[in-house]
Amino acid sequence: MYYMSMKRTRRLFTVNSWLGLITGIFLLLLGLSGAVPVFRHELDQLANRNVLTVKPTDQSLANPVSRCYQTIIERYPNLDGIAWLNPGAGQSEAYDFRLYLNDVQLFTYDLGLITFDPYTGVILRGGKLGRHR
């Protein structure tokens, strides 16, 4: 009787170990995939450091944010909205704007991103999300 109980205990321990391993792998993947949206800005900065870092100059635009908005409106006349993503950008950081593009659907819109050099007004990257040029 003692032998049967010991055998069953070992079998349950083995099953518990495998279930714990499978569950642990699932939770690890869930945590890593959930961390990507949370740290999206930091990952973008890391992956696109050469595009998002600008060189401060003595001659800059008179009102860089206003000029960026004007350029966006000229380039995308059918926008549903614009959002400035990094108003606290440092002197060596480019300005990022989220674009809410009209996709002619009633309840949806396409997201876009455009990045400017605040000193020259040059567009560093832009377009629909996932298709930057």
N, C-alpha and C positions, 0 to 999 in steps of 0.2 A: 504494500500500500504506500509506504514511504517512497519507494522507487518510482511509482506512477506519478505521485505528486511532484517529485523532483523533476521528472521528465516533462511534465506539463508546464512547470514553472520555467524551465529552460526554453521550451518552445514559445511560450508567451513572451519571454524576454527577447527572443530572436525576432518575433513578429513586431514587437514594440520598437526594437532597434531599427528595423527596416522602415516602418511607418514614420518614425522620427526622422530618419535620413531623408526620405522622400518629402516629407512636410518641410524640413529645413531647407532643402534645395528650392522648393516652391516659394517659401517665404523670402529666401535670398534673392531670387529673380524678381519677385514682387517689389521688394525694397529697392533694388537697383533700378528697375523700370520707373518706379515712382520718384526716384531722386532726379531723374533727367529733367522733368518739367520744373521741379523746384529750383534746380541750379542751372536753368536754361541760360540766364544772362551770363553767369560765370563761365559756363562752357562755351558760349559764343565768344566771349572775350578771349578765352584761351585759344580757341580754334582760329579766330580771325584777328589776332593781335596786330598783324601787319596792315590790315585794312582799317581797323578801328582806332589806331593810334595816329594822331596828327601832330605835326610840328607847329608849335605856336610861332606866329610871326608878329612883327611890329604893326604891319598894315593888315587890318582886319575889316570885315564888312561893318558898316555903321550899325545895323541892327540885324545880327545874323539869324535870329529865330524868325523874324518877319520875312527876311529874304528866303529862308528855307520854305516857309509856308507858301510864299508866292510861287516859288519854283514847283512845289508839289501841286498846287492848284493848276498851274499852266500845263504840267505834264499829265495830270490825271483830272480832267475836268468833271467827271461824273462820280466823284468821291461821295461816300455816305458819311465819312468822318475821318479825322486825323487825331492822333494822340502822340504827344512828345514823350518818349519812353525814358529818357534820362536827363531830366531838367537839372540834376545835380552833377552833371558831367564836369570833370576836371579840365584843366587847360589843355591837356594833351589827348583828350577824348573827343571822338567824333559824335555828332548828334544823331540819334536814332529816332525815327518816327514810324509809328504803326499806321498803316493805311487800311481803311475799311472800304474796299472796292465794291461797286455795284455789280452784282452778277446777274441781274435781271430776274432774280427769284424773289418771291414775296417775303419769305422769312429767313433768308440767309444772305451772306455776303462773303466775298473772298478777302482773305487777309493778305496784306502786302507789307513790305518793309523798305524803307529808304534811309540811307545814311549819308550825312553831309559832313564836309570839312567846314567848321564854322568860320575859319579864317579866309577861305577862298570861295566858299559857296559851291565847290565841286561835289558832284554826286559820287560817292565812293562805291556804293552798291545800291541796288534797288530792284523792285519787282515783286511778284507774288511770292509768298513764303515757300521755301523749298527750291526756288528758281532764281537765285540772286545772280547778277552778272557783274 
